[in-house]
Structure formats: C-alpha cells, structure tokens
C-alpha cells in the first residue's frame, strides 16, 4: 500500500499519468503539481471537491462529471490562480506556528 520500492513507485507514476491526483487504496492520495504551490492547491481542492461530490451523490439523482476537455480547460485556468490562496494558506499556517 505504501510506495516502498521502485516498482511500486513506477506503478504509482503510471497510474497517475498526466493527472494531478491519484487515490491509493487504504492510504489516501498522492498529489503532484508543477510547483509546491500547485501541489498544495491540488491537494486542498481535491479534498474539498471530494466532499462536494460525496454530498451530491447522497442527494441522489444523476451527477454529470466534466469531460476530459472541460477538465483540462479548468485545470489550466486553476493553475493560473494559485498565488492568492497560497498566500492565504501560508499566512494561516504561519499564524498557527507562532501560537
């Protein structure tokens, strides 16, 4: 379940492909990005969006997911928006550290 050797690392990288998040059964997720800011952005919003999706599924009815082109387009837009939330999260983390 944990990435303990090169073979498991290779398998995880293959499963991740061009995505930014991959779920690892029994161990949460692995998140990547072109920078630390991007990886943190993807990690935080993956969890946030998972909660929203879970709630939507509990309501019943049909959930319409983004297609590959829509997901790529919003991903490109989101990658330009990381600075503002990064500064907010950094300020929050530093204020916790000072307590």
Secondary structure by P-SEA (a helix, b strand, c coil): cccccaaaaaaaaaaacccccccccccccccccccaaaaaaaaaaaaaaaaaaaaaaaaccccccccaaaaaaaaaaaaacaaaaaaaaaaaaaaaaac
